[in-house]
Amino acid sequence: MLLQPLAALAFAALSTAQITYQNSSGTRLRVDNGTYGPEIEEVHYYYDQWPIGIAVASDSRIFTTYTRGSYRYTLGVVVNETAEEPYPSLALNLPVNELNTTWHGIAFGSDNANAFISVQALYITPPSNYTNRPETLWVLDTGRPTIHNAQGDPSMPYAQPGGPKLMAISLANNTIYETFTFPSTVHYPSSYLNDLRFDLRPHLSGTSGKGIAYLVDSSNEGRPGFIMLDLGTGESWRRLTQDISVLRGQQDVPSYQGRPFYFRQSGQPVNWQQEGLDGLQLTTDGERAFYSPLSTNVLYSIPTANLRERDTNPTAELDAHSNVSSHGQRGGNANGFEGDSNGLIYQLIPEQNAIYAFDSSKRGNGQTQGFVRDPRIIWPDGASIGADGFVYMNINQLPYQPDWNFGVDTRTHPGAILRAKLPNGGTKVSTLY
């Protein structure tokens, strides 16, 4: 009669012995350590202004941008491990009290075409084989700084012609040698210039033979699309405005650091991310442009010939729409793009603390691949490939900024520039200049 209770006690003791409460350091389970790919190196630390755009010159100078508000300057150059300074000078960065104006009580960005208002993006082209351009830092100024009312609620005044502009700086002598502005029929008051790429070859269809700039209008107000600029004549035009491939994703809820993200702007109801077209990169032969909105997971491309087609062709917009290609979902929202000499299209993926790559060459299999992932990549917001074969990226913790979180700033200094070595000897694209 005693055997049965003893057996039960023995079984209970055995069961208890098999139960363990391991922490992650002692687990037997597979664990995601948050990393893969080449080693990440820390290049620079931001302790003052939080960065957006980045460009690396052939002499290793690193240039960076800061969208304004209240920042003292909007274009800078790294001077040591923890500091930057205004570039080319503080005088060319418009003072904060001159960034905006009003008309009948309505706020507008400045129309100053000779100084920097709020610079979003940069790109460097090497000395051109086809034009007489030196190594050039191209500066894309939105003309739309953020302002805050007495309650601290942010808003972005509409742009005036003259404020939004593309400026060319010679890196040989650090001077502005050319400025391009846009008519209101091309750059709308609600437009927002976000990124830029160039093809300086003389034979391009639809151009004067002096090169072309492809610009991203990522307008949150609902009319995103591409703006093309003929660098020889200064003429500009639009393409794919409000095409489904450039529109923001409807009710998109990304996750950052494992938490669902909603847009929480002071003075407004909780909403979704509003930004449309964002990343842009040309193939090494310049024949296609790859792109995507910030708030979708789909990679698109279009023949650049369709973007260069002028409105003198009455079917130019219809033809462009018909020639958009979808390359399918990639596994996350993407921010900025870059591209290397091997034809890899690098896509910054803030949801995964990662950079993904799509092979646009004939070797590609049509799939997006992971390139590098690291827990330090908290919102990669701009990337640039240097002559040294590294991709450099700005890290700015953007989802934690106060304008996205009911005025509460939970970012932690420092921001950073990180870099990773490109695979297979990849380097900066040089075939288009």
C-alpha positions in Angstrom: 0.0 0.0 0.0 3.0 2.4 0.6 4.6 1.8 -2.8 2.1 4.0 -4.7 2.7 7.2 -2.6 6.5 6.7 -2.7 6.4 6.3 -6.4 4.4 9.5 -6.7 6.9 11.4 -4.5 9.8 10.2 -6.6 8.1 11.3 -9.8 7.3 14.7 -8.4 11.0 15.1 -7.3 12.2 14.1 -10.7 9.8 16.6 -12.4 11.0 19.4 -10.1 14.6 18.6 -10.9 14.0 19.0 -14.6 12.6 22.5 -14.3 15.2 25.2 -14.7 14.8 29.0 -14.8 17.7 30.1 -16.9 18.5 33.7 -17.8 19.7 34.5 -21.4 23.3 34.0 -20.5 22.8 30.3 -19.6 20.0 29.3 -22.0 20.3 26.3 -24.3 18.1 28.0 -26.8 19.0 29.8 -30.0 19.3 33.5 -29.4 19.2 36.5 -31.7 22.2 38.5 -30.8 21.2 41.3 -33.2 24.2 41.2 -35.4 25.5 39.8 -38.7 27.7 41.0 -41.6 31.0 42.9 -41.6 32.4 44.5 -38.5 30.9 47.9 -37.6 33.4 50.6 -36.7 32.6 53.8 -34.8 33.9 56.8 -36.7 32.4 60.0 -35.1 30.2 61.0 -32.2 27.6 63.8 -32.2 27.2 65.6 -28.9 25.5 68.8 -30.1 23.2 68.7 -33.1 21.5 65.5 -34.3 22.4 64.7 -37.9 20.5 63.7 -41.1 22.5 63.6 -44.3 26.1 62.6 -44.9 28.7 62.6 -47.7 32.3 61.5 -47.7 34.9 63.2 -50.0 37.9 61.6 -51.7 40.2 63.3 -49.2 38.2 61.6 -46.4 36.4 64.8 -45.2 33.0 64.0 -43.9 30.2 66.4 -44.4 26.9 66.3 -42.5 23.5 68.0 -42.4 21.1 69.0 -39.7 17.5 69.9 -40.5 16.4 73.1 -38.6 14.6 74.5 -36.3 16.7 76.0 -33.7 20.1 74.6 -34.7 22.8 77.3 -35.3 23.9 75.8 -38.7 22.5 73.2 -41.1 25.6 72.2 -43.1 28.8 71.1 -41.3 32.0 69.3 -41.6 33.5 66.8 -39.1 36.7 68.3 -37.6 37.6 65.6 -35.0 36.1 62.6 -33.2 33.5 64.6 -31.3 33.0 67.9 -33.1 31.8 69.5 -36.3 31.8 73.1 -37.5 29.7 75.1 -40.0 30.6 74.6 -43.7 31.8 76.4 -45.8 31.2 79.1 -43.2 28.7 80.1 -40.5 27.8 83.1 -42.6 26.4 80.9 -45.4 24.1 79.2 -42.8 21.1 81.5 -42.5 20.6 82.8 -38.9 17.7 81.1 -37.0 15.8 84.4 -36.9 15.8 84.6 -40.7 14.6 81.1 -41.5 10.9 82.0 -41.8 8.7 84.9 -42.7 4.9 85.5 -42.6 2.3 86.8 -45.0 -1.1 87.8 -43.5 -0.3 85.7 -40.5 0.7 82.6 -42.6 4.2 81.2 -42.0 6.5 80.5 -45.0 10.1 79.4 -45.2 12.6 82.0 -46.3 13.1 82.7 -50.0 16.8 83.3 -49.6 18.6 81.6 -52.6 22.1 82.6 -51.4 22.3 80.9 -48.0 21.4 77.6 -46.4 18.0 77.4 -44.8 17.4 73.7 -43.9 19.7 71.2 -45.7 18.4 67.7 -45.9 20.7 65.7 -48.2 24.2 65.7 -49.7 25.9 64.0 -52.6 29.5 64.1 -53.9 30.4 63.7 -57.5 34.1 63.3 -58.5 35.8 65.5 -61.0 33.8 65.0 -64.1 35.1 63.3 -67.3 32.4 65.0 -69.3 32.0 68.5 -67.9 34.5 70.8 -66.3 33.0 70.3 -62.8 35.5 69.8 -60.0 34.8 67.3 -57.2 31.5 68.7 -56.1 29.5 68.6 -52.9 25.9 69.0 -53.9 23.7 70.5 -51.2 19.9 70.0 -51.2 18.1 72.7 -49.3 14.4 72.0 -48.5 13.7 75.7 -47.7 11.3 74.4 -45.0 12.6 74.6 -41.4 10.4 73.3 -38.6 8.9 75.9 -36.3 7.2 75.6 -32.9 4.3 77.6 -31.5 4.0 78.9 -28.0 2.7 75.5 -26.8 5.7 73.8 -28.4 3.6 72.2 -31.2 5.8 71.7 -34.4 4.8 72.7 -37.9 6.6 73.1 -41.2 5.9 76.3 -43.1 5.3 76.1 -46.8 8.2 76.8 -49.2 8.7 79.9 -51.3 10.5 79.9 -54.6 14.1 80.6 -54.0 14.3 78.8 -50.6 14.3 75.2 -52.0 17.4 74.8 -54.0 20.4 72.7 -55.2 23.8 74.3 -54.6 27.1 73.1 -56.0 30.3 73.6 -53.8 33.7 73.0 -55.2 35.7 70.9 -52.8 38.9 72.2 -54.3 38.3 75.7 -52.9 35.2 75.4 -50.7 33.1 77.9 -52.6 29.6 77.7 -54.1 29.9 77.9 -57.8 26.3 77.2 -58.9 22.8 77.4 -57.5 19.6 76.0 -59.0 16.1 77.0 -57.8 12.6 75.7 -58.9 9.4 77.3 -60.1 6.3 76.7 -58.0 4.8 74.6 -60.7 7.6 72.0 -60.2 8.5 72.4 -56.5 5.1 72.9 -54.8 4.8 74.9 -51.6 4.2 71.6 -49.9 7.1 69.8 -51.5 10.0 68.5 -49.5 13.4 67.8 -51.2 14.7 64.6 -49.6 17.5 63.0 -51.7 19.5 63.4 -54.9 21.5 61.5 -57.5 23.4 62.6 -60.7 24.3 61.5 -64.2 26.8 63.8 -65.9 27.2 61.9 -69.1 26.6 64.0 -72.3 24.5 61.6 -74.4 21.4 61.3 -72.1 18.1 61.7 -73.8 15.9 64.6 -72.8 18.9 66.7 -71.6 21.1 69.5 -72.8 24.2 67.2 -72.6 25.5 68.9 -69.4 24.1 66.3 -66.9 21.0 65.8 -64.9 20.0 65.6 -61.3 17.3 63.3 -60.1 15.6 64.6 -56.9 13.2 63.1 -54.4 10.1 65.1 -53.3 8.9 63.2 -50.3 6.1 65.6 -49.4 4.1 64.5 -46.3 1.2 66.6 -47.6 0.4 64.1 -50.3 2.1 65.0 -53.6 5.4 63.1 -53.6 7.2 62.3 -56.8 10.4 62.9 -58.7 11.9 66.3 -59.8 14.4 66.3 -62.6 16.9 69.2 -63.2 18.8 69.8 -66.4 22.2 71.0 -65.1 22.9 72.8 -68.4 19.8 74.8 -68.7 18.4 74.9 -65.2 15.0 73.6 -66.4 13.2 71.3 -64.1 10.1 69.0 -64.4 8.2 66.4 -62.4 7.4 62.7 -63.0 5.4 60.0 -61.2 3.7 62.6 -58.9 1.2 60.6 -56.7 1.9 57.4 -58.5 1.1 54.5 -56.2 4.8 53.5 -56.1 5.8 56.9 -54.5 2.8 57.2 -52.0 3.1 56.5 -48.3 1.9 53.2 -47.1 -1.6 53.4 -45.7 -1.8 53.0 -41.9 1.7 51.6 -41.7 2.9 50.6 -38.2 6.6 49.8 -38.1 8.4 48.5 -35.1 11.6 50.1 -33.7 13.6 48.2 -31.1 10.8 45.8 -30.7 8.0 48.3 -30.1 5.2 49.3 -32.5 5.5 52.9 -33.5 2.8 55.5 -34.0 3.3 59.1 -35.0 2.7 61.3 -31.8 3.1 64.9 -32.7 2.1 67.6 -30.2 -1.1 69.3 -31.0 -2.3 66.5 -33.3 -4.1 63.2 -32.8 -2.0 60.0 -32.8 -1.4 59.1 -36.5 0.7 57.0 -38.8 4.0 57.9 -40.5 3.1 60.2 -43.4 6.3 60.2 -45.5 6.2 58.9 -49.1 9.0 58.5 -51.6 12.3 58.5 -49.8 15.3 56.4 -50.9 16.8 56.7 -54.4 19.8 55.0 -56.2 20.8 54.7 -59.8 22.3 51.6 -61.3 25.9 51.7 -62.4 24.9 52.1 -66.0 22.4 54.9 -65.1 19.6 53.0 -67.0 17.3 52.5 -64.0 16.4 54.3 -60.8 15.6 52.2 -57.7 13.4 53.8 -55.0 10.7 53.3 -52.4 8.6 55.3 -49.9 9.7 55.3 -46.3 6.4 53.7 -45.0 6.2 50.7 -47.3 8.1 47.4 -47.7 8.3 47.3 -51.5 11.3 48.1 -53.7 10.5 49.7 -57.1 12.5 50.8 -60.1 11.9 52.7 -63.4 13.9 53.3 -66.5 15.6 56.7 -66.1 14.7 57.5 -69.7 11.1 57.8 -68.5 12.0 60.3 -65.8 13.9 62.4 -68.3 11.0 62.5 -70.8 9.6 66.0 -71.1 5.9 67.1 -71.1 6.2 67.9 -74.7 5.4 64.2 -75.1 1.8 64.1 -74.1 2.0 60.5 -72.9 5.2 61.0 -70.8 3.5 60.5 -67.5 1.4 57.5 -68.7 4.5 55.9 -70.1 6.4 56.4 -66.8 3.6 54.9 -64.8 3.4 51.9 -67.2 7.2 51.2 -66.9 7.4 51.1 -63.1 8.6 47.7 -61.9 8.0 46.2 -58.5 10.8 44.1 -57.1 8.6 42.8 -54.3 8.7 43.2 -50.5 12.1 43.3 -48.8 11.1 42.6 -45.2 10.9 46.1 -43.7 10.5 49.9 -44.2 13.5 51.5 -45.8 15.0 55.0 -45.3 17.9 56.3 -47.5 19.7 54.3 -50.2 23.2 54.0 -51.5 24.9 52.0 -54.2 28.3 50.5 -55.0 30.4 49.8 -58.1 29.2 46.1 -58.0 25.6 47.1 -58.6 24.4 46.5 -55.0 21.6 48.8 -53.9 22.0 49.4 -50.2 18.7 50.1 -48.3 18.8 51.5 -44.7 16.3 49.5 -42.7 15.6 51.2 -39.4 13.1 48.5 -38.3 15.8 45.9 -38.2 18.8 48.1 -37.2 20.3 47.0 -40.5 21.3 47.6 -44.1 19.8 45.4 -46.8 21.2 45.0 -50.3 19.5 44.2 -53.6 21.8 43.2 -56.5 20.7 45.2 -59.6 23.3 43.6 -61.8 22.8 40.6 -64.0 24.2 38.4 -61.2 21.2 39.3 -59.0 18.5 36.7 -58.1 15.7 39.2 -57.5 15.9 38.8 -53.8 16.8 41.4 -51.1 19.7 40.1 -48.8 20.9 41.2 -45.4 24.2 43.1 -45.6 24.9 44.2 -42.0 23.0 44.4 -38.7 24.0 45.8 -35.4 22.1 47.1 -32.3 24.0 50.4 -32.6 22.2 51.1 -35.9 19.3 52.9 -34.3 17.7 54.8 -37.3 20.3 55.0 -40.0 19.5 58.3 -41.7 21.8 58.8 -44.6 24.7 56.8 -46.0 27.7 57.6 -48.2 30.3 55.3 -49.8 33.8 56.6 -49.5 36.8 56.0 -51.8 38.1 53.6 -49.1 35.4 51.1 -49.9 33.4 51.6 -46.7 29.8 52.7 -46.4 29.4 55.4 -43.8 26.0 56.0 -42.1 24.6 58.6 -39.7 22.8 57.3 -36.6 20.4 59.7 -35.1 17.7 57.8 -33.0 15.0 59.7 -35.0 11.9 57.8 -33.6 12.8 59.1 -30.2 12.9 62.8 -31.1 10.4 65.1 -29.4 8.5 66.0 -32.6 7.4 62.4 -32.9 6.7 61.8 -29.2 4.4 64.5 -27.9 7.3 66.8 -27.2 9.4 64.4 -25.1 13.0 63.8 -26.2 14.2 60.4 -25.2 17.3 60.3 -27.5 20.6 59.7 -25.7 23.8 61.3 -26.8 25.9 60.7 -28.6 24.6 60.2 -32.1 27.2 58.6 -34.4 28.8 57.9 -37.7 29.3 54.2 -38.2 31.0 52.5 -41.1 31.2 48.9 -42.6 33.5 47.5 -45.3 31.7 46.8 -48.6 31.8 43.2 -50.0 33.8 42.0 -53.0 35.9 45.2 -53.4 32.9 47.4 -53.9 33.5 51.2 -53.9 31.8 54.4 -54.9 30.0 54.5 -58.3 32.2 56.4 -60.8 30.7 55.4 -64.2 28.1 58.2 -64.4 30.5 61.2 -64.0 
